[in-house]
């Protein structure tokens, strides 16, 4: 249940990113890794923002 919530929240954050429209294969690959990083590491980003501030 926690893993599902973790992935769903990460997916929600991914909706705020814009997909490159006219991108080559290399740019699409970078974009996919960027989205994967969002799915995995979003809690660390929130903790960093909490401690460091805006």
PyMOL Python script that loads the backbone (N, CA, C, O; Angstrom):
from pymol import cmd

cmd.read_pdbstr("""\
ATOM      1  N   UNK A   1       0.824  -1.194   0.000  1.00  0.00           N
ATOM      2  CA  UNK A   1       0.000   0.000   0.000  1.00  0.00           C
ATOM      3  C   UNK A   1       0.869   1.259   0.000  1.00  0.00           C
ATOM      4  O   UNK A   1       0.584   2.212  -0.726  1.00  0.00           O
ATOM      5  N   UNK A   2       1.926   1.262   0.812  1.00  0.00           N
ATOM      6  CA  UNK A   2       2.817   2.417   0.863  1.00  0.00           C
ATOM      7  C   UNK A   2       3.561   2.596  -0.465  1.00  0.00           C
ATOM      8  O   UNK A   2       3.764   3.720  -0.926  1.00  0.00           O
ATOM      9  N   UNK A   3       3.961   1.482  -1.069  1.00  0.00           N
ATOM     10  CA  UNK A   3       4.673   1.572  -2.349  1.00  0.00           C
ATOM     11  C   UNK A   3       3.766   2.146  -3.431  1.00  0.00           C
ATOM     12  O   UNK A   3       4.215   2.928  -4.269  1.00  0.00           O
ATOM     13  N   UNK A   4       2.505   1.764  -3.415  1.00  0.00           N
ATOM     14  CA  UNK A   4       1.553   2.296  -4.393  1.00  0.00           C
ATOM     15  C   UNK A   4       1.365   3.796  -4.197  1.00  0.00           C
ATOM     16  O   UNK A   4       1.347   4.551  -5.168  1.00  0.00           O
ATOM     17  N   UNK A   5       1.227   4.226  -2.960  1.00  0.00           N
ATOM     18  CA  UNK A   5       1.086   5.657  -2.680  1.00  0.00           C
ATOM     19  C   UNK A   5       2.350   6.403  -3.096  1.00  0.00           C
ATOM     20  O   UNK A   5       2.266   7.504  -3.640  1.00  0.00           O
ATOM     21  N   UNK A   6       3.496   5.826  -2.851  1.00  0.00           N
ATOM     22  CA  UNK A   6       4.783   6.433  -3.221  1.00  0.00           C
ATOM     23  C   UNK A   6       4.848   6.666  -4.727  1.00  0.00           C
ATOM     24  O   UNK A   6       5.220   7.750  -5.175  1.00  0.00           O
ATOM     25  N   UNK A   7       4.486   5.649  -5.506  1.00  0.00           N
ATOM     26  CA  UNK A   7       4.529   5.757  -6.964  1.00  0.00           C
ATOM     27  C   UNK A   7       3.462   6.715  -7.474  1.00  0.00           C
ATOM     28  O   UNK A   7       3.721   7.484  -8.400  1.00  0.00           O
ATOM     29  N   UNK A   8       2.278   6.686  -6.893  1.00  0.00           N
ATOM     30  CA  UNK A   8       1.214   7.584  -7.348  1.00  0.00           C
ATOM     31  C   UNK A   8       1.559   9.050  -7.100  1.00  0.00           C
ATOM     32  O   UNK A   8       1.293   9.898  -7.952  1.00  0.00           O
ATOM     33  N   UNK A   9       2.135   9.354  -5.966  1.00  0.00           N
ATOM     34  CA  UNK A   9       2.527  10.737  -5.685  1.00  0.00           C
ATOM     35  C   UNK A   9       3.652  11.162  -6.622  1.00  0.00           C
ATOM     36  O   UNK A   9       3.643  12.286  -7.124  1.00  0.00           O
ATOM     37  N   UNK A  10       4.610  10.290  -6.862  1.00  0.00           N
ATOM     38  CA  UNK A  10       5.679  10.599  -7.815  1.00  0.00           C
ATOM     39  C   UNK A  10       5.139  10.818  -9.216  1.00  0.00           C
ATOM     40  O   UNK A  10       5.612  11.700  -9.933  1.00  0.00           O
ATOM     41  N   UNK A  11       4.155  10.025  -9.611  1.00  0.00           N
ATOM     42  CA  UNK A  11       3.520  10.199 -10.915  1.00  0.00           C
ATOM     43  C   UNK A  11       2.797  11.531 -10.982  1.00  0.00           C
ATOM     44  O   UNK A  11       2.821  12.197 -12.017  1.00  0.00           O
ATOM     45  N   UNK A  12       2.161  11.925  -9.900  1.00  0.00           N
ATOM     46  CA  UNK A  12       1.481  13.219  -9.850  1.00  0.00           C
ATOM     47  C   UNK A  12       2.470  14.357 -10.088  1.00  0.00           C
ATOM     48  O   UNK A  12       2.164  15.299 -10.819  1.00  0.00           O
ATOM     49  N   UNK A  13       3.655  14.277  -9.477  1.00  0.00           N
ATOM     50  CA  UNK A  13       4.672  15.303  -9.696  1.00  0.00           C
ATOM     51  C   UNK A  13       5.152  15.311 -11.144  1.00  0.00           C
ATOM     52  O   UNK A  13       5.513  16.363 -11.671  1.00  0.00           O
ATOM     53  N   UNK A  14       5.160  14.151 -11.789  1.00  0.00           N
ATOM     54  CA  UNK A  14       5.597  14.079 -13.185  1.00  0.00           C
ATOM     55  C   UNK A  14       4.636  14.804 -14.120  1.00  0.00           C
ATOM     56  O   UNK A  14       5.041  15.244 -15.196  1.00  0.00           O
ATOM     57  N   UNK A  15       3.376  14.935 -13.730  1.00  0.00           N
ATOM     58  CA  UNK A  15       2.407  15.621 -14.582  1.00  0.00           C
ATOM     59  C   UNK A  15       2.735  17.103 -14.740  1.00  0.00           C
ATOM     60  O   UNK A  15       2.257  17.730 -15.685  1.00  0.00           O
ATOM     61  N   UNK A  16       3.527  17.676 -13.853  1.00  0.00           N
ATOM     62  CA  UNK A  16       3.882  19.087 -13.947  1.00  0.00           C
ATOM     63  C   UNK A  16       5.017  19.343 -14.935  1.00  0.00           C
ATOM     64  O   UNK A  16       5.307  20.494 -15.261  1.00  0.00           O
ATOM     65  N   UNK A  17       5.654  18.291 -15.409  1.00  0.00           N
ATOM     66  CA  UNK A  17       6.762  18.437 -16.349  1.00  0.00           C
ATOM     67  C   UNK A  17       6.229  18.404 -17.776  1.00  0.00           C
ATOM     68  O   UNK A  17       5.278  17.683 -18.079  1.00  0.00           O
ATOM     69  N   UNK A  18       6.844  19.184 -18.638  1.00  0.00           N
ATOM     70  CA  UNK A  18       6.443  19.200 -20.044  1.00  0.00           C
ATOM     71  C   UNK A  18       7.325  18.250 -20.835  1.00  0.00           C
ATOM     72  O   UNK A  18       8.550  18.256 -20.709  1.00  0.00           O
ATOM     73  N   UNK A  19       6.683  17.445 -21.642  1.00  0.00           N
ATOM     74  CA  UNK A  19       7.416  16.520 -22.492  1.00  0.00           C
ATOM     75  C   UNK A  19       7.935  17.276 -23.714  1.00  0.00           C
ATOM     76  O   UNK A  19       7.206  18.080 -24.296  1.00  0.00           O
ATOM     77  N   UNK A  20       9.187  17.028 -24.110  1.00  0.00           N
ATOM     78  CA  UNK A  20       9.703  17.704 -25.306  1.00  0.00           C
ATOM     79  C   UNK A  20       8.929  17.265 -26.545  1.00  0.00           C
ATOM     80  O   UNK A  20       8.732  16.071 -26.773  1.00  0.00           O
ATOM     81  N   UNK A  21       8.493  18.234 -27.338  1.00  0.00           N
ATOM     82  CA  UNK A  21       7.637  17.940 -28.491  1.00  0.00           C
ATOM     83  C   UNK A  21       8.459  17.464 -29.680  1.00  0.00           C
ATOM     84  O   UNK A  21       8.229  16.372 -30.200  1.00  0.00           O
ATOM     85  N   UNK A  22       9.400  18.264 -30.104  1.00  0.00           N
ATOM     86  CA  UNK A  22      10.215  17.914 -31.271  1.00  0.00           C
ATOM     87  C   UNK A  22      11.625  17.569 -30.807  1.00  0.00           C
ATOM     88  O   UNK A  22      12.581  18.299 -31.069  1.00  0.00           O
ATOM     89  N   UNK A  23      11.729  16.460 -30.126  1.00  0.00           N
ATOM     90  CA  UNK A  23      13.019  16.061 -29.559  1.00  0.00           C
ATOM     91  C   UNK A  23      13.524  14.809 -30.265  1.00  0.00           C
ATOM     92  O   UNK A  23      12.751  13.992 -30.766  1.00  0.00           O
ATOM     93  N   UNK A  24      14.827  14.691 -30.286  1.00  0.00           N
ATOM     94  CA  UNK A  24      15.433  13.494 -30.854  1.00  0.00           C
ATOM     95  C   UNK A  24      15.402  12.358 -29.840  1.00  0.00           C
ATOM     96  O   UNK A  24      14.924  12.517 -28.716  1.00  0.00           O
ATOM     97  N   UNK A  25      15.917  11.222 -30.257  1.00  0.00           N
ATOM     98  CA  UNK A  25      15.919  10.057 -29.364  1.00  0.00           C
ATOM     99  C   UNK A  25      16.748  10.306 -28.109  1.00  0.00           C
ATOM    100  O   UNK A  25      16.384   9.852 -27.024  1.00  0.00           O
ATOM    101  N   UNK A  26      17.852  11.018 -28.249  1.00  0.00           N
ATOM    102  CA  UNK A  26      18.711  11.275 -27.092  1.00  0.00           C
ATOM    103  C   UNK A  26      17.998  12.159 -26.076  1.00  0.00           C
ATOM    104  O   UNK A  26      18.074  11.908 -24.873  1.00  0.00           O
ATOM    105  N   UNK A  27      17.313  13.182 -26.546  1.00  0.00           N
ATOM    106  CA  UNK A  27      16.588  14.068 -25.638  1.00  0.00           C
ATOM    107  C   UNK A  27      15.424  13.343 -24.974  1.00  0.00           C
ATOM    108  O   UNK A  27      15.127  13.586 -23.804  1.00  0.00           O
ATOM    109  N   UNK A  28      14.766  12.460 -25.709  1.00  0.00           N
ATOM    110  CA  UNK A  28      13.677  11.683 -25.117  1.00  0.00           C
ATOM    111  C   UNK A  28      14.205  10.736 -24.052  1.00  0.00           C
ATOM    112  O   UNK A  28      13.542  10.516 -23.038  1.00  0.00           O
ATOM    113  N   UNK A  29      15.387  10.174 -24.267  1.00  0.00           N
ATOM    114  CA  UNK A  29      15.993   9.284 -23.276  1.00  0.00           C
ATOM    115  C   UNK A  29      16.323  10.047 -21.999  1.00  0.00           C
ATOM    116  O   UNK A  29      16.067   9.565 -20.896  1.00  0.00           O
ATOM    117  N   UNK A  30      16.890  11.233 -22.153  1.00  0.00           N
ATOM    118  CA  UNK A  30      17.199  12.056 -20.986  1.00  0.00           C
ATOM    119  C   UNK A  30      15.916  12.402 -20.243  1.00  0.00           C
ATOM    120  O   UNK A  30      15.879  12.364 -19.014  1.00  0.00           O
ATOM    121  N   UNK A  31      14.872  12.737 -20.981  1.00  0.00           N
ATOM    122  CA  UNK A  31      13.585  13.068 -20.374  1.00  0.00           C
ATOM    123  C   UNK A  31      13.028  11.879 -19.590  1.00  0.00           C
ATOM    124  O   UNK A  31      12.496  12.058 -18.495  1.00  0.00           O
ATOM    125  N   UNK A  32      13.144  10.674 -20.139  1.00  0.00           N
ATOM    126  CA  UNK A  32      12.625   9.488 -19.450  1.00  0.00           C
ATOM    127  C   UNK A  32      13.402   9.220 -18.162  1.00  0.00           C
ATOM    128  O   UNK A  32      12.804   8.840 -17.156  1.00  0.00           O
ATOM    129  N   UNK A  33      14.719   9.411 -18.173  1.00  0.00           N
ATOM    130  CA  UNK A  33      15.498   9.245 -16.951  1.00  0.00           C
ATOM    131  C   UNK A  33      15.160  10.323 -15.932  1.00  0.00           C
ATOM    132  O   UNK A  33      15.163  10.073 -14.727  1.00  0.00           O
ATOM    133  N   UNK A  34      14.873  11.511 -16.418  1.00  0.00           N
ATOM    134  CA  UNK A  34      14.456  12.603 -15.537  1.00  0.00           C
ATOM    135  C   UNK A  34      13.138  12.245 -14.843  1.00  0.00           C
ATOM    136  O   UNK A  34      12.984  12.472 -13.643  1.00  0.00           O
ATOM    137  N   UNK A  35      12.206  11.694 -15.589  1.00  0.00           N
ATOM    138  CA  UNK A  35      10.925  11.283 -15.001  1.00  0.00           C
ATOM    139  C   UNK A  35      11.120  10.130 -14.014  1.00  0.00           C
ATOM    140  O   UNK A  35      10.468  10.088 -12.971  1.00  0.00           O
ATOM    141  N   UNK A  36      12.002   9.212 -14.337  1.00  0.00           N
ATOM    142  CA  UNK A  36      12.297   8.108 -13.423  1.00  0.00           C
ATOM    143  C   UNK A  36      12.881   8.638 -12.119  1.00  0.00           C
ATOM    144  O   UNK A  36      12.542   8.158 -11.037  1.00  0.00           O
ATOM    145  N   UNK A  37      13.755   9.625 -12.227  1.00  0.00           N
ATOM    146  CA  UNK A  37      14.320  10.235 -11.021  1.00  0.00           C
ATOM    147  C   UNK A  37      13.230  10.903 -10.190  1.00  0.00           C
ATOM    148  O   UNK A  37      13.253  10.817  -8.962  1.00  0.00           O
ATOM    149  N   UNK A  38      12.280  11.563 -10.839  1.00  0.00           N
ATOM    150  CA  UNK A  38      11.161  12.169 -10.106  1.00  0.00           C
ATOM    151  C   UNK A  38      10.369  11.103  -9.365  1.00  0.00           C
ATOM    152  O   UNK A  38       9.999  11.295  -8.206  1.00  0.00           O
ATOM    153  N   UNK A  39      10.106   9.981 -10.027  1.00  0.00           N
ATOM    154  CA  UNK A  39       9.329   8.916  -9.389  1.00  0.00           C
ATOM    155  C   UNK A  39      10.034   8.340  -8.169  1.00  0.00           C
ATOM    156  O   UNK A  39       9.384   7.972  -7.191  1.00  0.00           O
ATOM    157  N   UNK A  40      11.357   8.259  -8.222  1.00  0.00           N
ATOM    158  CA  UNK A  40      12.098   7.612  -7.142  1.00  0.00           C
ATOM    159  C   UNK A  40      12.477   8.581  -6.029  1.00  0.00           C
ATOM    160  O   UNK A  40      12.336   8.257  -4.850  1.00  0.00           O
ATOM    161  N   UNK A  41      12.957   9.767  -6.393  1.00  0.00           N
ATOM    162  CA  UNK A  41      13.590  10.648  -5.412  1.00  0.00           C
ATOM    163  C   UNK A  41      12.751  11.831  -4.969  1.00  0.00           C
ATOM    164  O   UNK A  41      13.289  12.737  -4.332  1.00  0.00           O
ATOM    165  N   UNK A  42      11.453  11.871  -5.275  1.00  0.00           N
ATOM    166  CA  UNK A  42      10.660  13.046  -4.905  1.00  0.00           C
ATOM    167  C   UNK A  42      10.623  13.302  -3.404  1.00  0.00           C
ATOM    168  O   UNK A  42      10.590  14.472  -3.025  1.00  0.00           O
ATOM    169  N   UNK A  43      10.627  12.303  -2.511  1.00  0.00           N
ATOM    170  CA  UNK A  43      10.617  12.628  -1.077  1.00  0.00           C
ATOM    171  C   UNK A  43      11.892  13.351  -0.630  1.00  0.00           C
ATOM    172  O   UNK A  43      11.844  14.221   0.241  1.00  0.00           O
ATOM    173  N   UNK A  44      13.028  12.990  -1.226  1.00  0.00           N
ATOM    174  CA  UNK A  44      14.281  13.645  -0.857  1.00  0.00           C
ATOM    175  C   UNK A  44      14.268  15.116  -1.257  1.00  0.00           C
ATOM    176  O   UNK A  44      14.800  15.964  -0.539  1.00  0.00           O
ATOM    177  N   UNK A  45      13.665  15.415  -2.393  1.00  0.00           N
ATOM    178  CA  UNK A  45      13.562  16.811  -2.823  1.00  0.00           C
ATOM    179  C   UNK A  45      12.700  17.608  -1.847  1.00  0.00           C
ATOM    180  O   UNK A  45      13.039  18.742  -1.511  1.00  0.00           O
ATOM    181  N   UNK A  46      11.606  17.036  -1.396  1.00  0.00           N
ATOM    182  CA  UNK A  46      10.749  17.732  -0.438  1.00  0.00           C
ATOM    183  C   UNK A  46      11.455  17.941   0.899  1.00  0.00           C
ATOM    184  O   UNK A  46      11.324  19.002   1.509  1.00  0.00           O
ATOM    185  N   UNK A  47      12.193  16.948   1.353  1.00  0.00           N
ATOM    186  CA  UNK A  47      12.940  17.077   2.609  1.00  0.00           C
ATOM    187  C   UNK A  47      14.016  18.146   2.464  1.00  0.00           C
ATOM    188  O   UNK A  47      14.222  18.945   3.377  1.00  0.00           O
ATOM    189  N   UNK A  48      14.705  18.167   1.322  1.00  0.00           N
ATOM    190  CA  UNK A  48      15.735  19.177   1.068  1.00  0.00           C
ATOM    191  C   UNK A  48      15.130  20.577   1.113  1.00  0.00           C
ATOM    192  O   UNK A  48      15.691  21.480   1.735  1.00  0.00           O
ATOM    193  N   UNK A  49      13.982  20.756   0.453  1.00  0.00           N
ATOM    194  CA  UNK A  49      13.321  22.066   0.446  1.00  0.00           C
ATOM    195  C   UNK A  49      12.865  22.453   1.853  1.00  0.00           C
ATOM    196  O   UNK A  49      12.907  23.629   2.215  1.00  0.00           O
ATOM    197  N   UNK A  50      12.436  21.487   2.633  1.00  0.00           N
ATOM    198  CA  UNK A  50      11.970  21.757   3.985  1.00  0.00           C
ATOM    199  C   UNK A  50      13.109  22.271   4.867  1.00  0.00           C
ATOM    200  O   UNK A  50      12.939  23.243   5.602  1.00  0.00           O
ATOM    201  N   UNK A  51      14.268  21.617   4.792  1.00  0.00           N
ATOM    202  CA  UNK A  51      15.390  22.006   5.632  1.00  0.00           C
ATOM    203  C   UNK A  51      16.128  23.235   5.112  1.00  0.00           C
ATOM    204  O   UNK A  51      16.591  24.059   5.900  1.00  0.00           O
ATOM    205  N   UNK A  52      16.239  23.363   3.806  1.00  0.00           N
ATOM    206  CA  UNK A  52      16.989  24.475   3.235  1.00  0.00           C
ATOM    207  C   UNK A  52      16.135  25.734   3.126  1.00  0.00           C
ATOM    208  O   UNK A  52      16.653  26.845   3.239  1.00  0.00           O
ATOM    209  N   UNK A  53      14.861  25.574   2.913  1.00  0.00           N
ATOM    210  CA  UNK A  53      13.981  26.728   2.741  1.00  0.00           C
ATOM    211  C   UNK A  53      13.864  27.110   1.282  1.00  0.00           C
ATOM    212  O   UNK A  53      14.483  26.498   0.411  1.00  0.00           O
ATOM    213  N   UNK A  54      13.068  28.123   1.028  1.00  0.00           N
ATOM    214  CA  UNK A  54      12.858  28.538  -0.362  1.00  0.00           C
ATOM    215  C   UNK A  54      13.869  29.495  -0.746  1.00  0.00           C
ATOM    216  O   UNK A  54      13.869  29.971  -1.881  1.00  0.00           O
TER     217      UNK A  54
END
""", "prot")
cmd.dss("prot")
cmd.show_as("cartoon", "prot")
cmd.util.cbc("prot")
cmd.orient("prot")
